[in-house]
């Protein structure tokens, strides 16, 4: 059951106070999400595929799905992750 102080992305919980956190705290959460997503891709994808390209496509698809479901908080966090990996 989801806590009222978290928003979920798959099995990953994002604190709702994310938007009140410092930039460093947000970056830490985004790095954690990045590591989890990359780990899933590493275990699931064919080794010949570009991991970062797959991750970017996964993020785009997930952002689009959450926009349609009006989960704008989730979209904002995923966009932050996307910005982080494109730095």
C-alpha positions in Angstrom: 0.0 0.0 0.0 1.3 3.5 -0.9 2.0 5.9 1.8 0.4 9.3 1.5 3.9 10.9 1.7 5.2 9.1 -1.4 4.5 8.9 -5.1 5.4 5.7 -6.8 7.3 5.1 -10.1 6.9 1.4 -10.6 8.3 -0.1 -7.4 10.2 3.1 -6.6 8.8 5.5 -4.1 9.5 9.2 -4.5 8.9 11.4 -1.4 6.2 14.0 -2.1 8.4 16.6 -0.5 10.8 16.1 -3.4 9.9 19.5 -4.8 10.8 21.2 -1.5 14.2 19.4 -1.2 17.5 21.0 -2.0 19.0 20.6 -5.4 21.6 18.2 -3.9 18.9 16.0 -2.3 16.9 15.9 -5.6 20.1 14.9 -7.4 20.6 12.1 -4.9 17.1 10.8 -5.5 17.6 11.1 -9.3 20.9 9.2 -9.2 19.2 6.4 -7.2 16.4 6.2 -9.8 19.0 6.2 -12.6 20.9 3.3 -11.0 17.8 1.3 -10.5 16.6 1.8 -14.1 20.0 1.1 -15.5 20.3 -2.1 -13.5 16.9 -3.3 -14.9 18.1 -2.5 -18.4 21.4 -4.3 -17.8 19.7 -7.4 -16.6 17.0 -7.4 -19.3 18.4 -6.0 -22.6 20.5 -7.6 -25.2 24.2 -6.6 -24.5 24.6 -5.2 -28.0 22.1 -2.4 -27.4 23.2 1.0 -26.2 22.1 1.2 -22.5 21.7 5.0 -22.4 19.6 5.1 -25.6 17.3 2.4 -24.1 17.1 4.3 -20.8 16.3 7.5 -22.7 13.5 5.8 -24.6 12.2 4.2 -21.4 12.1 7.6 -19.7 10.3 9.2 -22.7 7.7 6.5 -22.8 7.2 6.6 -19.0 6.9 10.4 -19.0 4.4 10.2 -21.9 2.3 7.6 -20.0 2.3 9.6 -16.8 1.4 12.8 -18.6 -1.7 11.0 -20.0 -2.5 9.8 -16.5 -2.0 13.3 -15.2 0.8 12.2 -12.8 2.7 15.4 -13.3 4.8 15.0 -10.1 6.2 11.7 -11.5 6.8 13.4 -14.9 8.8 16.2 -13.2 11.0 13.7 -11.4 11.6 11.6 -14.5 12.5 14.7 -16.5 15.1 15.6 -13.8 16.5 12.1 -14.2 16.6 12.6 -18.0 18.4 15.9 -17.6 20.9 14.3 -15.2 21.9 11.5 -17.6 22.2 14.0 -20.5 24.6 16.3 -18.6 
